[in-house]
Amino acid sequence: MEEAEPSERSPLLNSGERGRAASSAFHGRRLACAAVLLAELLERVAFYGITSNLVLFLNGPPYGWEGAQASQALLLFMGITYLVSPFGGWLADALLGKFGTILLSMALYLLGMLAFPVIAAPHTRQGLCGDIPLFPVENCSSPAANATVAPCSQVGATRYCATATFVGLVLVGLGVGSVKANITPFGADQVKDRGPEATRRFFNWFYWSINLGAILSLGGIAYIQQNVSFVIGYSIPTVCIGISFMVFLCGQSFFITKPPDGSAFTDMFKILAYSCCSRKRHVEHSTNSEGQGVLQQPRKQSLFEMAKLSRGGPFREDKVEDVKALVKIIPVFLALIPYWTVYFQMQTTYVLQSLHLKIPEISNDTNSIHTFPAAWLTMFDAVLILILIPLKDKLVDPILKRNGLLPSSLKRIAVGMFFVMCSAFAAGLEFAYSAAPKSMQSAIMGLFFFFSGIGSFVGSGLLALVSIKEIGWMSNHTDFGNINGCQLNYYFFLLAAIQGATLLLFLIVSVKYDHQKSKINEVAANGRI
């Protein structure tokens, strides 16, 4: 087992424990891993407690947002949570450390969560958002023949309580994004000295806990929100993030923590800026030399080579090589943007569509009738993952590994796309952590989520495009809240086409990346001979 760095604080293991540690990947670290997994589970309960029925919450009374407006609000929120991840990684690496950044982010998370029970409760909502705007009653389906104004022209024009809603969403988004960037590598740090097998198994169970939190939230909290009360339905996730904060705070005594030792993002941008400026000066110098009739033998070298100390630059060789490795991974993340565009539709347009399905009602002992929550339609992938990940971890992967058939992370992402399941996310996390150089793991994890956020913003823009009056696939702007007069089927066919094209693009990029990696490994092996 590797020795801990002098600045790294970790629980001490005696010699007997060290001997037993070899027989179990998690021996001596189970408590730390359990605390991370529990904190993440509760955080996911809170997250899905906000997102699962946000479209329904804003689309219904008294807020009266159009379906497309409510969907765009959720897509923008999802985009924020992922786009701020690199900043959260930088904050941890440069200033606060992962543990301190996660605690601060959870506190911000909790502050934003408190806004939603306040908005949902009538007596506090009026004080925060003002009186509900009243519009004249109009017959949207059959407007008068002599009407001079477009039918339902005022419906959806004013989004009630928009300011408070967006402030709450932004605060939660900032907290979620920063937690997301750090809790994954922080959890992996608890077992990193146990080898890649322990890291792989941790990521499997980490993603399992994410989906368990999703099922608890979608199965229980979504039901309460749609059938009982949004006040109670938003209070429970708020309590969950509070408990998650306390779990993480109490785990400080047995967590492996490291102080901030500089951000990889800072080094990356310095090397990129120096390399670009050096290349520009080199091109200008070559142009001037040619103009003076001086012949020079052209030298082909990488953009980053001039930043190395051996080439007269100010940066160490290993730092430059790390940045080069990171840049080679970025095309993989770019190829995943369309996948995320489709993925984030599950909690927006899918839920909106489910509101117009004939969903069976649930009878109970009282006279009130309950309905199956619309959010339950997005829960089936999480149920499958809860079943399949333990089988994969305990049965399938060991068999494949013994026979030398265990596929790489990139191939597992492609398989996940083929089955259009969220399992691609687990392989993506593992790829982002394992493919990155050691000094760049926080940076690459932040970039992984950053490009996911770009996919969410692309989805929001795509939704706005198909909602304009000339297209009208998502909103006909005449019958408020009703999508039956639209062409939503065209929109879903478009998403299916995007997913198919993404699979082909990703296969091309992943094969090229694996080929480049194999060539680099061969060169390194030949150099050691």
Disulfide bonds with the S-S distance in Angstrom:
Cys129-Cys161 1.60
Cys140-Cys152 1.61
